[in-house]
Amino acid sequence: MDKRLLDILCCPVSKTPVRLLGRNELDALNAAIERGAVDTVAGAPVRTRLDEGLITVDRKVIYRVDDGIPVMLPEEGIGTVQLNDFPPAA
């Protein structure tokens, strides 16, 4: 993802800056998705693995990136509280 775009993106709700998900974070999220244990903040189940994602720097919300395009819709966010095996901050 273009660094300039990443520098201006933020959570649409909290205005917290975002960063790319690390490999360990992405793997943990996708494992939870495969188990059927992930919902969006709107309560819809997440059924598709993420190839790339953004996470707020406070590690509270994840947003998917589809074909290089960040999906920064509040209702599409994924709260990290539900991810029991989510790796700690590096």
C-alpha positions, 0 to 999 in steps of 0.5 A: 500500500502506498505510504502516502495513503497510509499516512492520511488514513484513520479510523472513521469513528475514532480518528485514530491512525491506522497501520498495516497488519503484521503477518502474525496479526493477519494469520491470527485473524484469518485463523479466527475467521476460518473458525467462524469466530469473527463478526464485524462491529455491525454483527455480520459474520466475516467469512472471507480471509483477508489478504491485507488489513489495516489496524488502528494504532490502539489495536482496537479495530481492523479494516480489510483491504480489498485489491489494494483499496482500504474499506474504511466503513465503520460497520465493516470494521472488525473489533479485536476484542473478540480475537482471543489468540490475537498476538500482543503488540510488538 
